[in-house]
Amino acid sequence: MAIIPQLRLFGWREIEELGDLERLSLVLEYMPDEKLMRQLDIERYKGRDDYPVRAMWNSLLAGIVFQHESVEKLRRELARNGQLREICGFFNKVPPAWVYTRFFKKLFRNEEEIDNIFEKLVKELQEQLPDFGKHLAIDSKAIESFAKRKNEKQTPDGRRDTDADYGKKEYRGRDKDGKAWEKIVKWFGYKLHLIVDATYELPIIYKVTKASVSDIKKGHALLEQIEEKQPEILEIAETLAGDRGYDDTRLIEKCWDQYQIKPIIDIRNMWKDGDETRLLKGKTNVAYDYKGTVYCYCPKTNTKREMANGGFEKDRNTLKKICSAKQYGITCQGQATCPVVQGLRIPLAEERRIFTPIDRASYKWKKGYDKRTSVERVNSRIDVSFGFELHTIRGMAKMKLKCGLALCVMLAMAVGRLKKNKETKCEAW
């Protein structure tokens, strides 16, 4: 059977192939920032207008597109690049550093409006991409502060970071030879918590916290944030993929029971008694392991076999399991007397962490879990393409602002590219 690949309406590679000035042009044209500009103009009122609000804002966006980790590098770029100065709106001299400092303080006071810009861009993508938000992925990203350690002096003065704290992530697994490995990452700074569209690799909701904040705690908060700010996403969302850092019974229950989103979240072995399998309630020859694989035992030979997957019954909230002998034509001596020869149904309530609407032992679960890597690619893009690998950010206010602006730039590029593509097709027709 021939497999026909599904064409996507948008891929980030389209953005990567553009030059910096082309990307900046998309951002400036499609960023929905009119309300913010009006608000900043009102705040300026009759103050001096040597460096217009719009030009200052455009230059900050240019700094993100051009990956300048500091204001000084942006200023040097503006000083030598006359074309960039003209695009931003500076027709005379480059703003001194103190002008940017004051402008940042104004943006700190308008944090809510930057959040609104992000939400408008997400809604725009929903209009442009009918399946945007269908498959979601969740993860957090460690971002180190430019400060290297916590200072005993708690009074903010712009030179030290009094907001950040210490975070730690542990990674465990096995190599190709089955040997266990462990990696522990520690940092001083913050976390960027993200839910992204797993198909188009674009952010849907985000939150910046101190490094020590739990992923599970913010996982709950992000879902509630979507419900409050982007409820249309919940109408289309089908799956949510996450690593074992989000392995939490309440989170899994909330996904399915409250939002009808099927959780595809990796699981930790929480069985402290050392058992490899446990008997299914009410069954004498059916057991399961902590990963949700269900086994039956032959009544005559006690041969252990993995039962076949029969899908999920939404109306009953049960997983179906099928006799492997009947499904695959295997010879089983005890088939005639086996109590589960006709299959069985497992209620999700049997053990909510282990039994989820998409069977953990199925190919569909593995395929859905592979979508989780999309959020890792977004995190990598934030580092490499948006300058967070090397930065000079200290303090929660500036970190929130810079993360929000970077994600808005990412979405504006996507919106701009989609609209340009549609315009090109219309002209061709």
Secondary structure, DSSP 4 states (H G I P E B T S, - for coil): ----PPPPS--THHHHTS-HHHHHHHHHHH---HHHHHHHHHHHTTS--SS-HHHHHHHHHHHHHTT--SHHHHHHHHHH-HHHHHHHT--SPPPPHHHHHHHHHHHHHTHHHHHHHHHHHHHHHHHH-TTTTSEEEEEEEEEE-SS-S--S--S--SSS-SS-EEEEEEEEEE-TTS-EEEEEEEEEEEEEEEEEETTTTEEEEEEEEETTS-HHHHHHHHHHHHHHH-HHHHHH--EEEE-GGG--HHHHHIIIIIT--EEEE------TT--S-EEPTT-SSEEE-TT--EEEE-TTT--EEEPEEEEEETTTTEEEEE-HHHHHT---TTGGG-TTTT-EEEEGGG-TTT--SS-TTSHHHHHHHHTTHHHHHHHHHHHHTSS-SS----SHHHHHHHHHHHHHHHHHHHHHHHHHHHHHHHHH-
